[in-house]
Amino acid sequence: MPTLTHLFRRTVLVAAFALCFLRAAAADGSDLGQSAGSILVPAGASKSEVKNAITSALVARGWTVQSSTDDRVVGYLKHRSNEATLTLVYDESKIDLFCVGWQINKNTGAHEKPEQPTGWLKYLRADIPKILGAGGRK
C-alpha cells in the first residue's frame, strides 16, 4: 500500500504534467482560454482598422503582440504578478477576447494559480472602442 508521502509525490507530478500541458496548449493557440468579454465594432470599420486598433491598444498598454492574422491577434503580458496570453478574434462587427492568465510569484516567477488580469483586460475593452471611434486611428 502506498504511503502518504508517495501519494503526495504522485499528485505533485500529475499537477506538474497538467501545468506543462496547459502552458503548451496556450502557447500553440489550440486553446484560446476563458472568455474575457467582447467588444462591438462601430459600423463601417474595416477589418484592417479593427486589427490596427487592437494592435495599437495592446502596445499602448504594454502587451507584446505575439502574432497577427486576418481574424485574430495574440498578445502577451508579463508584469509583476500577472502573466497572460490574450487572443482577440475579430471581424467587422465584433471582437471576442479569450484569455489564459496566471497569478505569478513575483520573486520566483512561478505560476501560482490561474487568474485573468481583470484590470488589464478592462482597460483594453475601453481603449479599443475609443481608437475605433476615432476612425481607427489614435
Buried (B, 14 or more C-beta within 10 A) or exposed (E): EEEEEEEEEEEEEEEEEEBEEBBEBBBEBEBBBEEBBBBEBBEEBEEEBBBBBBBBBBEEBEBEBBEBEEEBBBBBBBEEEBBBBBBBBBEBEEBBBBBBBBBBEEEEEEBEEBBBBEEBBEBBBEBBBEBBEEEBEB
